[in-house]
């Protein structure tokens, strides 16, 4: 049996002449730091207090940068976007009550453009217009719905209404941003901006109050008595309320420093001339054959454009008469 067993193989530590001579490996043990060695620099962990302090520093720095961006003077597109986003977030309950989702998107673009052009004063003017206009639209809503003269969607405005209410103001904002006409025209663009919203608010208030409280409504072209809500119809109650609304918003623009007292008077006069023209257009053309394209939004654009243009023309005529 012993003769059948193979001879034991002896491994020598000396290098073999027939095999490559690899260098000797050094035995290494894996090192895992333990909790008992807090000084180990490899796996050092920050204490919770240190992490909180670091996070607080980052938040503080970000907040400071955001505040500086909002305070940018003159406003930049970045500051306009940030400020508008914060205001829309805080004012979302009011926005939802007066605008559809697509209307909010359109209003956000309007707000950003307004802040970029006229900073906080212009934004506050538009916000005042929106709040007053939304509130008066909901006056006696149930009664107006029963008569079939209420605004659609409970008075919530869509993008078409937003554009129809702000197109002229947006044009003035763009002209102001890019300095069209130089410094001489800068104040004119501000005047046209304020006048356009005074015109639209006067139109909205006169229409909604007339439908809610107007005892008798007359067609502006013939003075015949017509039902409430007729295109081109006016009422004493609605007309008086519209004048007060334009005075109110022009006063806001004056208090915000956008216009002076004389320009506020000009805005009120221009808005009433424009509203009279809008009523005539509604009575003569709207809902007539061949003018199906002339819907409320299109008429609104014409109305506020007239208000803006009339205000600028009156200002220039007065200036020329004084200089003569």
WOQUI-V717194 format. One record per pair of residues at least 12 apart in sequence whose ideal C-beta (glycine too) atoms are under 7 Angstrom apart, sorted by the first residue. I is the first residue (numbers start at 1). GAP is how many residues later the second one is. If there is no record, write none. Layout:
I	GAP
I	GAP
This chain:
66	16
69	13
70	12
70	13
75	40
75	41
75	44
77	39
80	32
80	35
80	36
81	31
83	32
84	24
84	27
84	28
84	31
88	20
88	23
95	12
97	37
98	32
98	36
98	58
98	59
99	57
99	58
100	53
100	56
100	57
100	58
102	56
102	57
103	53
103	54
103	55
103	56
103	58
103	59
105	54
106	53
106	56
106	57
107	55
110	16
110	52
110	56
110	60
111	12
111	15
113	57
113	60
114	12
114	59
116	61
117	56
117	59
117	60
118	55
118	58
118	72
118	75
118	140
121	135
121	136
121	137
122	71
122	136
124	132
125	69
125	72
125	127
125	128
125	131
125	133
126	71
128	121
128	124
129	68
129	71
129	72
129	120
132	69
132	113
133	68
133	71
134	21
136	68
136	69
136	72
136	73
137	14
137	18
137	67
137	71
138	17
139	69
139	73
140	72
141	13
141	14
143	69
144	67
144	68
147	81
149	62
149	79
149	80
160	137
161	136
163	134
164	133
164	136
164	137
165	35
165	135
165	139
167	134
167	137
168	24
168	28
168	136
168	137
168	140
169	24
169	27
169	28
172	17
172	20
172	21
172	24
172	136
173	20
175	14
176	13
176	14
188	124
188	127
190	68
190	69
191	68
191	72
191	120
191	121
191	124
192	116
192	119
192	120
194	56
194	59
194	64
194	65
194	73
195	72
195	75
195	76
195	112
195	113
195	116
196	108
196	111
196	112
197	52
198	48
198	51
198	52
198	69
198	70
198	73
198	109
199	71
199	72
199	75
199	76
199	104
199	105
199	108
200	100
200	104
201	44
201	45
201	48
202	40
202	41
202	43
202	44
202	69
202	70
202	73
203	39
203	72
203	75
203	100
205	36
205	37
205	40
206	32
206	33
206	35
206	36
206	69
207	31
209	28
209	29
209	32
210	18
210	24
210	25
210	27
210	28
211	17
211	18
213	24
214	14
214	21
214	23
214	24
215	22
216	19
217	13
217	16
217	17
217	18
218	15
218	16
219	13
219	14
219	64
220	12
220	14
220	59
220	60
220	63
221	59
221	62
221	63
231	51
231	52
231	55
231	56
232	47
232	48
232	50
232	51
234	45
242	33
243	29
246	21
246	22
246	25
246	26
247	21
250	14
250	17
250	18
251	13
263	52
266	45
266	48
266	49
267	44
269	45
270	37
270	40
270	41
270	44
271	36
273	37
274	29
274	32
274	33
274	36
275	28
277	29
278	21
278	24
278	25
281	18
281	21
282	17
286	13
